[in-house]
Structures are given as structure tokens and as C-alpha cells.
Amino acid sequence: MRKRKGFTLIELLVVIAIIALLMAILMPALQRVKKQAKTVICQAHLKEWAVIFAMYTDDNNGNFPERRSGSSGYGRWMDSMREYYISAPDIRLCPVANKLANPSMETTGVDWWGSTFVAWGRIPYWDAGGGRTASYYGSYGVNGYIYVPIGADVYGKPPERFWRTPNVKGANNIPMFMDCYFWCGWPDDTNTPPEYDGWQNRSDTDAINRFCLNRHDGFINAAFVDYTVRRVGLKEMFTLKWSRVYNTANAWTTAGGILPTDWRNHGTGWLAKFKDY
């Protein structure tokens, strides 16, 4: 009987090369599918949060939580809504940003603020002042203007800017809860876009950059005051009605006259490639 010949070295190398080529072709597609799956899960989490906010307002005479400067007793969403989500705390995490900045609650001054792909927290005991609750974490944040303000102002924001309730006109354009590198923000129409991808200005006076994150390929995911959930373009967020007095035709919108050259000349020009609104 004749012996069956095996593969030659050249044939094996050709097969390996073909497999490598196929993997190179398939990997980008697989990565895109993986990203899309995480985006879908993120939106599912926000839909759960929309239900949580709806249940809270139903249980509180149609009002959002009360909020006072520097006091955990008045409204931080993590505390106010704890009973609604405590059995599933990880819904505070976008799957694209589920690594915690300070998972061990280090006591040596570790920065626990988040970033584009890192969740904020766990809040350590050494920085639990100003009403912050130690151990909390998340990669979503609330639009601070949905609250019911208590006092003359909340973190320097006048009470007439606040929505207080979801029962308002244009609720589908009022952002409520979304991707964020901190737990809240107070965007105003005078805020400026991030200077570069991942840039942070942590001041309450220029808070839109907390939400303007390139987390989902030029978009973030957001739940609105009418409890709908959709993705929002990075430039689109300047057109949203953040507060009662927010000018949606401000200098960073097409309605306000911004030009493509303005985006190219701002910071590193990183936002120029994204869709205009």
C-alpha cells in the first residue's frame, strides 16, 4: 500500500497565512459587534433608570428629588433612589466604563473621579465631605437642573433654572440621566466643549464636559425627562434644553452660527469630525 503523504511545510504556511488573513478581516467586524452590544446594554441600563425615575416621581407627588448644596440629606440620586435599585447596584455602570477609578476605596488621596472609559468611585471615606456618600460608584450622571432646589441657590445655580418635575413642555429634549464621568453636572449655554478627547474641567461652572464623552464613537447614551432613551451626538448636547433658561441656539450650535472652522480651531480640533447640529 502506498503511504499517504502529509502536508508539506509550504502548504502548512499557506494555510496559516490564510487563517491569519481571515482573522485580520474578521477582527474589526467582531470588535464593532462587541461595541454595539455594549452600547445596547448601556441603553438597557438607562431604560431601567428611566423606570426608576418614573417610580420615584410617582411616589413623590410628581416631583424629582429635592437638592440642597453640600447636603446628602437632600437628593443625590444615589441616595434618594437607593431603595429602587439596591438589589442591582451595577446598573449604575455603563459596560464601556465599568472599571472603577478607586475600587479599593484607597485612603491615600487616590483620584476617584472617572473618565471616558473609567467609572467614578468608589468614593473613599477621606473625601466623603460635602454630603458625599462613601463607597458609591458609577459611570452615569444626572442633569442637576432636574432637581427641586432648596435654598437661595444650589451650587451657585439660581432656582428659576430648575425643572423640578417631569410634567413640563418639551420633556423629550430635556436630558435627565446619562453617560458621565461624575455623578452630576449643571450645564449652561455659556459652557465650552472639551479642548481634546478626554479633557476635563471639573468646575461646576463649566460642567458640560462631564457629559461630552467620546464613549460610544461620537455619541453618549441618555435618558430624557419624558423617560425615553436615545443616543446623543457630542455636538448635539449643546442643543439640548438642560435648564429652563438654557439657550438652545447658543454659540456652539448651527442655529447660533457656528462654522466648521470654529470646531477645527477649538482646542485640538477633535470635535470637528463629528456630526453638526
C-alpha positions in Angstrom: 0.0 0.0 0.0 1.2 3.5 -0.8 1.8 5.8 2.2 -0.5 8.8 2.4 1.6 12.0 2.0 1.2 14.7 4.7 1.1 18.4 4.2 4.4 20.0 3.1 5.8 22.9 5.1 4.9 25.3 2.3 1.3 24.1 2.3 1.1 24.5 6.1 2.5 28.0 5.9 -0.1 28.9 3.2 -2.9 27.6 5.4 -1.7 29.5 8.4 -1.4 32.7 6.2 -4.9 32.2 5.0 -6.2 31.8 8.6 -4.3 34.9 9.7 -5.7 36.9 6.8 -9.3 35.8 7.6 -8.7 36.7 11.3 -7.4 40.1 10.3 -10.5 40.7 8.2 -13.0 39.4 10.8 -11.5 41.0 13.9 -12.6 44.6 13.1 -16.1 43.3 12.5 -16.1 41.4 15.7 -14.9 44.5 17.6 -17.7 46.5 16.1 -20.3 43.9 17.1 -18.8 43.9 20.6 -19.0 47.7 20.8 -22.6 47.7 19.5 -23.6 45.1 22.1 -22.1 47.2 24.9 -24.0 50.2 23.6 -27.3 48.2 23.6 -26.6 47.1 27.2 -25.9 50.7 28.2 -29.2 51.8 26.7 -31.0 49.0 28.5 -29.5 50.2 31.8 -30.7 53.7 31.1 -34.2 52.4 30.3 -34.1 50.8 33.8 -33.1 54.1 35.2 -36.0 55.8 33.4 -38.4 53.4 35.1 -36.7 54.1 38.4 -37.0 57.9 38.0 -40.7 57.4 36.9 -41.4 55.3 40.0 -39.7 57.9 42.2 -41.7 60.8 40.8 -44.9 58.8 41.0 -44.2 58.2 44.7 -43.3 61.9 45.4 -46.2 63.9 44.1 -44.8 64.1 40.6 -41.5 65.8 41.7 -37.9 64.9 41.3 -35.7 64.8 44.4 -35.0 67.9 46.5 -31.5 69.2 46.4 -29.5 71.5 48.7 -25.9 72.5 48.3 -23.5 70.2 50.1 -26.1 68.0 51.8 -26.6 64.3 51.2 -29.9 64.6 53.1 -31.3 66.4 50.0 -31.4 64.5 46.9 -28.3 62.9 45.5 -29.9 60.4 43.2 -27.7 57.6 44.5 -29.3 58.1 48.0 -32.8 59.2 47.0 -33.4 56.3 44.8 -31.4 53.7 46.7 -34.5 51.6 47.6 -35.4 51.3 43.9 -32.1 49.8 42.6 -30.2 48.5 45.7 -30.7 44.9 44.5 -28.8 45.7 41.3 -26.2 48.4 42.0 -24.2 47.6 38.9 -26.9 49.2 36.7 -25.0 52.4 37.7 -22.3 51.2 35.3 -22.1 51.6 31.5 -20.5 48.4 30.2 -18.0 50.6 28.2 -16.9 52.2 31.5 -17.2 49.6 34.2 -13.7 49.7 35.6 -13.7 51.8 38.9 -11.3 54.6 39.4 -10.8 53.7 43.1 -12.1 50.1 43.6 -10.5 49.6 46.9 -11.5 53.0 48.4 -7.9 53.9 49.0 -7.3 56.3 51.8 -4.1 57.9 50.4 -5.7 60.6 48.2 -6.3 58.4 45.1 -8.3 60.3 42.4 -11.7 58.7 42.3 -13.2 60.8 39.5 -14.0 58.9 36.4 -13.1 59.5 32.7 -14.4 58.4 29.3 -13.8 54.7 29.9 -13.5 54.6 33.7 -16.3 54.9 36.2 -16.2 57.4 39.1 -15.8 56.0 42.6 -15.7 54.2 44.9 -16.0 57.4 46.9 -13.4 57.0 49.8 -14.2 58.0 53.4 -11.5 60.6 53.3 -13.4 62.5 50.6 -16.9 61.9 51.8 -17.4 65.5 52.9 -20.0 67.9 51.3 -22.6 65.2 51.7 -20.8 62.6 49.5 -21.7 59.1 50.5 -18.6 56.8 50.8 -18.5 53.6 48.7 -20.7 54.8 45.8 -19.6 54.3 42.2 -21.0 54.7 38.7 -20.4 55.9 35.1 -23.7 57.8 34.8 -24.6 61.2 36.0 -27.8 63.3 36.4 -28.6 66.7 34.9 -28.5 68.7 38.1 -31.3 71.0 36.8 -34.0 68.4 37.1 -33.9 68.7 41.0 -36.3 70.6 43.2 -33.9 73.3 44.6 -33.9 74.0 48.4 -32.4 77.4 49.4 -31.4 80.5 47.6 -29.4 78.5 45.1 -27.8 75.1 44.5 -24.1 75.2 43.9 -24.4 78.8 42.6 -27.3 78.0 40.3 -30.5 80.1 40.7 -33.7 78.3 41.5 -35.5 79.6 38.4 -33.3 77.4 36.2 -34.6 74.1 37.7 -37.2 71.8 36.2 -38.5 70.3 39.4 -40.9 67.9 37.7 -41.1 65.8 34.5 -44.5 67.3 33.7 -43.1 70.1 31.5 -43.3 71.0 27.9 -40.6 69.7 25.6 -39.6 66.9 28.0 -38.3 64.8 25.1 -35.4 67.3 24.7 -34.5 67.7 28.4 -31.7 65.4 29.4 -32.2 63.6 32.7 -29.6 60.9 33.2 -26.7 59.8 31.0 -23.1 58.8 30.4 -20.9 61.0 32.7 -17.5 60.9 34.4 -19.1 62.3 37.6 -22.5 61.8 39.3 -24.0 65.1 38.2 -23.4 68.3 36.2 -25.1 71.7 35.7 -24.5 72.6 32.0 -25.2 76.2 31.0 -25.2 77.7 27.5 -22.0 79.6 28.2 -20.1 76.3 28.7 -17.4 75.4 26.3 -16.6 72.0 24.7 -13.7 69.8 25.9 -10.3 71.0 24.5 -9.4 67.5 23.5 -10.8 63.9 23.7 -10.8 63.1 27.4 -10.2 66.7 28.6 -11.7 67.6 32.0 -12.7 70.8 33.7 -14.2 69.7 37.0 -15.7 73.1 37.9 -19.4 73.3 38.4 -19.3 76.4 36.2 -18.3 74.6 33.1 -19.9 71.2 33.6 -21.0 70.2 30.1 -17.6 68.4 29.6 -18.6 65.9 32.2 -21.1 64.6 29.7 -19.3 65.3 26.4 -17.5 62.0 26.4 -16.5 60.1 23.3 -17.7 56.9 24.9 -19.8 55.5 22.1 -18.0 56.5 18.9 -19.1 60.1 18.8 -22.2 59.7 21.0 -23.3 59.2 24.6 -26.5 57.5 25.7 -29.1 59.5 27.6 -32.5 59.2 29.3 -34.7 62.2 28.9 -37.3 63.7 31.2 -40.1 62.0 29.2 -38.4 58.7 30.2 -37.3 57.9 26.6 -33.7 56.8 25.9 -31.6 57.5 22.9 -28.1 58.3 21.8 -26.9 61.9 21.6 -24.2 63.3 19.4 -21.3 65.1 21.1 -22.2 68.3 19.4 -25.9 67.7 19.7 -25.8 68.0 23.5 -25.2 71.8 23.1 -28.7 71.9 21.5 -30.5 70.1 24.4 -32.7 72.1 26.9 -30.6 71.5 30.0 -32.3 74.1 32.2 -35.4 76.4 31.9 -33.2 79.3 30.8 -30.7 77.3 28.6 -30.4 78.9 25.1 -30.5 76.0 22.6 -29.3 78.4 19.8 -26.0 79.2 21.6 -22.6 79.9 20.1 -21.8 76.1 19.8 -24.8 75.3 17.6 -25.6 75.7 13.9 -28.6 77.8 14.9 -26.2 80.0 16.8 -23.9 80.4 13.7 -21.0 78.1 14.5 -18.9 77.2 11.4 -16.8 74.1 10.7 -13.7 76.2 11.1 -14.7 77.1 14.6 -14.7 73.4 15.6 -11.3 72.9 13.9 -9.8 75.8 15.7 -11.2 74.8 19.1 -8.6 73.0 21.2 -7.1 70.2 19.2 -10.0 70.3 16.8 -11.0 66.8 17.8 -14.7 67.5 17.6 -14.6 68.8 14.0 -15.1 65.3 12.5 -18.4 64.7 14.3 -21.9 65.5 13.0 -23.1 69.1 13.3 -26.4 70.0 15.0 
